[in-house]
Amino acid sequence: MAGGLIRARSGHSRRPAVAWIAWLACACALAAAALLQGCGELASGGVQGEAVAFVAGNGNGGGSGAVAGAAAVVPLGDEGDAAPPGENGIRGTVSTDVRVFVRAPGGTWIELTAGERPASVDIEGKLEVEVGRRKLDAGTYGAMRVVFRRVDADVRDGLIIDGLPLVGRIAVDFGTGDTLQVERSVAITVREDTPAELVVDLNSETWLRGANPVARVVPSAIFRNAIRIRVR
């Protein structure tokens, strides 16, 4: 009896200790999980900056930023035979709907615009229209994609083709598609302190000269090759 009583009392005295150890283990596990979750949020957030996208009818190609595009070999406004925007006399407006994306280091395309954004700019290149901005993780993005839906020019004067003036509406021919996609490889550096400004330069003075004066359209290949991206 005495021995049994002693064993019963000993088992009863161990129950609080076992419960305390179990509670402590559970608390430690919960604390570790919370710590890991906090670290994950910190790693996924990190340092961020901002990228802002603009559309211009005709850029001067100047500044210290990078330039990408076939037509950017001889930037308008440089010394030599190239004329600054507007000095060749072509005047009017260009209107379009665009979506702008940048390619992240992992290959994912991130949209800067919230869906399609309208832009109406002058052919001379005096105006820029902001079409989107977004917070991005700091770092270098390797390419930019622009998706155009509808590109129409309204030429007031100054466009001469085959010796004859061409005025009025001129459209870019997308063929059977509803949109036209243009991609350029260009280094876009996003920093915490300074926004990365990306300009979709329509380079209108170049592709308008490729218009068919009878059909009043510009082939999509001519338009695509003229587009350049400037990073400031």
Summary of the structure (lengths in Angstrom):
residues: 232
radius of gyration: 30.5
end to end distance: 91.3
largest distance: 123.0
contacts: 694
relative contact order: 0.20
helix: 26%
strand: 42%
